[in-house]
Amino acid sequence: MIKIFKRIGILALLVVGYWLAISVNAQVRPEFLITWRASNYAPSDFAGKILPIPGSALTAALEIIDGGRIADLSQTEIRWSVNNKIGRSGKGIKTFGFLIDQFEREDQLVTAEIINYKNANLSKTIIVPLGRSETTIKKIGRDLFAALPYFFNVARPEQLIYRWRVNNQVPEGSPANPWKLSLDTDPLPEGSSVNVSVEVTNTLNELEQAIGNLSFVTIRI
């Protein structure tokens, strides 16, 4: 008889545990998502994340996934802050745009607070890494090169200044497309070392500057 009661007790505990697990799963906290996008330049074939630099415009956006669905926050107070300073607040403000300070050198802390969502306050902070302007040189033909600028605060590469050098000498001519360099290597002996460099500067801000280099040895085919 004692063994029967023990078995009944164990069975009862298992049943209670099962219903408690269901209850806990039913009360899973909402998923809080924050994304961001920088509005500065990178080549169209760049597959990575465009990083902001000082002076860049940044837009953050949030969503709450609750019960597998996007929550309606149109009547919910949302507060945005950057580096612990309030930036914007109001009902249903799911996006927030701001300019990074021109002299900023640290990654940006973006925080979103949702006030009194189902009787609870939700908060999340993300780190937006601060990048720097970069430039690479790509060989796009036998003797044709192109400068590829990244993370400048411009909309188009035409808004940048390009200063080319070949073996530390300024090449002749004024190309129609200044981000390209046409270089005649025929007069050079086979096996000659050639260093091509380009200094790229934002016409509106000389602090935005980057240098790209490419070295190669001439080969006659």
C-alpha positions in Angstrom: 0.0 0.0 0.0 2.9 2.4 0.9 4.5 1.7 -2.5 1.2 2.6 -4.3 1.0 5.9 -2.4 4.6 6.7 -3.4 3.8 6.0 -7.0 0.7 8.2 -6.9 2.8 11.0 -5.3 5.5 10.8 -7.9 2.9 10.8 -10.7 1.3 13.9 -9.1 4.6 15.7 -9.0 5.3 14.9 -12.6 1.8 16.3 -13.6 2.3 19.5 -11.6 5.8 19.9 -13.1 4.4 19.5 -16.6 1.8 22.2 -16.1 4.3 24.5 -14.5 6.5 24.1 -17.5 3.6 25.0 -19.8 2.8 28.0 -17.7 6.4 29.3 -17.8 6.6 28.8 -21.5 3.4 30.7 -21.9 5.0 33.7 -20.2 8.1 34.0 -22.3 9.3 37.6 -22.4 8.8 39.5 -25.7 11.8 39.6 -28.1 13.3 43.1 -28.3 15.0 43.9 -31.6 17.0 47.0 -32.5 18.6 47.5 -36.0 20.7 50.5 -37.3 21.8 51.9 -40.7 24.4 54.5 -41.5 23.8 56.9 -44.4 27.4 57.2 -45.7 29.1 55.9 -48.8 30.5 52.5 -49.8 30.7 50.9 -53.3 27.6 49.2 -54.5 29.1 45.7 -54.4 30.2 46.1 -50.8 28.5 43.2 -49.0 29.3 44.2 -45.4 27.8 46.6 -43.0 28.4 50.2 -43.8 30.1 51.7 -40.7 29.4 55.3 -39.5 32.2 57.7 -39.0 32.3 61.0 -37.1 29.7 63.3 -38.7 27.6 60.4 -40.2 23.8 60.2 -40.0 22.6 57.1 -38.2 19.1 55.7 -38.1 18.0 53.1 -35.5 14.7 51.2 -35.5 13.0 48.8 -33.1 10.5 46.0 -33.1 8.9 43.9 -30.3 8.1 40.3 -31.2 5.4 39.1 -28.8 3.8 35.7 -29.2 5.4 35.3 -32.7 3.8 38.6 -33.9 5.0 42.2 -34.2 3.6 44.2 -31.3 1.5 47.3 -31.9 3.4 50.1 -30.2 1.4 53.0 -31.7 0.1 54.0 -28.3 3.1 53.1 -26.3 5.7 55.6 -24.9 9.1 55.0 -26.4 12.3 56.8 -25.3 15.5 56.9 -27.3 18.9 57.9 -26.0 22.5 58.1 -27.3 25.4 57.7 -24.9 23.0 58.0 -22.0 21.6 61.3 -23.3 17.9 61.5 -24.2 17.4 62.1 -27.9 13.7 61.7 -28.6 10.6 60.3 -26.9 6.9 59.9 -27.6 4.2 57.4 -28.5 4.9 55.0 -31.2 8.3 56.4 -32.1 9.9 53.2 -33.5 12.7 54.9 -35.5 15.2 57.4 -34.4 17.7 59.4 -36.5 20.7 61.4 -35.3 24.0 62.8 -36.4 27.2 61.5 -34.8 29.3 64.4 -33.5 32.1 65.5 -35.9 34.7 65.0 -33.2 33.4 61.8 -31.7 35.9 58.9 -31.4 34.1 56.3 -29.4 31.5 53.7 -30.3 27.9 54.8 -29.9 25.6 53.4 -27.3 22.0 53.5 -28.5 19.2 52.8 -26.0 15.5 52.3 -26.5 13.1 52.1 -23.6 9.5 51.0 -23.9 7.4 52.3 -21.1 4.6 50.3 -19.5 4.3 47.6 -22.1 1.9 45.0 -20.6 2.6 46.6 -17.2 6.4 46.4 -17.5 9.2 48.6 -18.8 11.4 47.1 -21.5 14.9 48.4 -22.3 17.7 47.5 -24.6 21.1 49.0 -25.5 23.2 48.2 -28.6 26.7 49.3 -29.5 27.2 50.8 -32.9 30.9 50.6 -33.8 32.5 53.8 -35.1 34.6 53.2 -38.3 36.9 55.4 -40.3 37.2 56.3 -43.9 39.2 53.8 -46.0 40.3 53.5 -49.6 41.5 50.6 -51.7 42.8 50.4 -55.3 41.4 47.8 -57.7 43.0 46.9 -61.1 40.1 46.9 -63.5 42.0 46.5 -66.8 45.5 45.9 -68.2 46.7 49.3 -67.2 43.5 50.7 -65.6 43.0 51.2 -61.9 40.1 52.4 -59.8 39.9 53.9 -56.3 37.3 52.4 -54.1 36.4 54.7 -51.2 34.5 53.4 -48.1 32.7 55.1 -45.3 32.9 58.7 -46.4 30.1 61.1 -45.6 29.1 61.6 -49.2 26.4 60.2 -51.5 28.5 59.7 -54.6 32.2 59.1 -55.3 32.3 62.2 -57.5 32.1 64.3 -54.3 35.6 63.2 -53.3 39.0 64.5 -54.4 41.5 61.9 -55.7 45.2 62.5 -55.8 47.1 59.8 -57.6 50.8 59.0 -57.4 52.9 56.4 -59.3 56.2 55.6 -57.7 55.8 58.8 -55.8 55.3 60.9 -58.9 52.1 62.7 -59.9 50.8 61.2 -63.2 50.1 63.5 -66.1 46.7 64.3 -67.5 43.3 65.2 -66.0 41.0 62.1 -66.4 37.3 62.6 -67.0 36.7 60.1 -64.1 39.2 61.2 -61.4 38.6 58.1 -59.4 40.2 56.1 -62.2 43.9 56.0 -63.4 45.1 54.9 -66.8 48.8 54.0 -66.6 51.0 53.1 -69.6 53.5 50.5 -68.4 54.8 49.5 -71.9 57.9 51.7 -71.6 58.9 50.0 -68.4 61.3 47.0 -68.5 59.8 43.6 -67.5 60.2 43.0 -63.8 59.9 46.7 -62.9 58.3 47.5 -59.5 55.4 49.8 -59.6 53.6 51.4 -56.6 50.3 53.1 -57.2 48.8 55.2 -54.4 45.7 57.5 -54.1 44.8 60.0 -51.5 41.0 60.5 -51.2 39.6 63.5 -49.4 36.0 64.7 -48.8 35.5 68.0 -50.5 33.4 69.2 -47.6 35.6 67.9 -44.8 39.3 67.5 -45.1 39.4 65.5 -41.9 37.8 62.7 -43.9 40.8 61.3 -45.7 42.2 57.9 -46.6 45.1 56.5 -48.6 45.1 53.4 -50.7 48.2 51.6 -52.1 48.7 48.9 -54.7 52.1 47.4 -55.7 52.9 45.1 -58.6 55.7 44.0 -60.9 55.4 44.4 -64.7 55.1 41.2 -66.7 55.3 41.0 -70.5 53.0 38.5 -72.2 
